[in-house]
Amino acid sequence: MKRFWNWLPDHVDRRVRVLAWLSLICQVVLVGTGGLVRLTASGLGCPTWPTCTDDSLVNTPEMGVHGIIEFGNRTLTFVLVVIAIAMFLAVIRFRAERRDLFLLALFIGLGIPAQGVIGGLSVLTHLNPYVVGLHFVISVVLVCLATVLVVRVYATPGPRERAVPRWFAVLAVVLSVLVAITIVFGILTTGSGPHAGDANAPRNDLNPELLQHVHSWPAYAVLAVTLVMLVATFTARIPGRRAVLLLLAVEVLQIIVGLWQARTGLPPFLVGIHMVLAVTLAAATTNVVMGLTRRVSPSAEDVERPHAVTTA
């Protein structure tokens, strides 16, 4: 036991960074496989939960491809659990020095079983669109937390200060709110559309055509705010240009896919890409927000500064 404890990292090393990236990548992949379940009408491929059937923990040959797809998605959750446990163990030895990493690993680890339970409830409620939507919201939150974890493992610990003008930070907050609204309306739009996850699954009875338009309004507002922020990084020499450029690229791709799917009758392949891009958008937005602060210079930590200081 002592040998294992001594083998664990006592600082952020390559193992910690790799696990952080695996956590983020697998969370995004889980959204992709969840979309596959929904878009192939495999949402009830395993008709019960937590077992696949009343008599079997796993899918059976009689359940066909739908059972394989649904059980495959459930299996990925166990992969995430293994990664979360490994991540937690990777930071536990230096948790006092990097409390931020310890708490992030803990919250992500607790979020995964919570996500699994809500996924189970969606099956038990025969894919109620609001429960399915909540399941997606939890995925978005976990992707954001995993993004923060990735950023933090590369950051220097210690007190932090705002690295941008106050108005730019306010714009970033507005951007985050608009992205959240866009994703919520996207969930409602999907809940009213044809891809229910099963032929007999209920819909939310909202007007899908109207929701498509309402969903696009905050999305275009996100694009506008991002363009303002990008111009500001050039004209006012504000840091974070690469993060804003990455966000802009995701937004443009998301808008293209959104318009394409709306004009071609919502083909499953494009809807699946749109879902993955939604959580990628959340991750890119989180990355921009994380760039609003910087490490306080050690030589100036005791000097009063005009910018707000936060803890790492």
Protein Blocks (a to p, Z undefined) as FASTA:
>chain_A
ZZmmmmpccbdcfklmmmmmmmmmmmmmmmmmmmmmmmnopmmmpmbdfbfblkbfbdcf
klommlmmmmmmmmmmmmmmmmmmmmmmmmmmmmmmmmmlmmmmmmmmmmmmmmmmmmmm
mmmnoopaklmmmmmmmmmmmmmmmmmmmmmmmpccdddddfbdfklmmmmmmmmmmmmm
mmmmmmmmmmmmmbnopakbccehiafklmmmmmmmmmmmmmmmmmmmmmmmmmnopghk
lmmmmmmmmmmmmmmmmmmmmmnoppaklmmmmmmmmmmmmmmmmmmmmmmpccddfklm
mpccfbdcddZZ
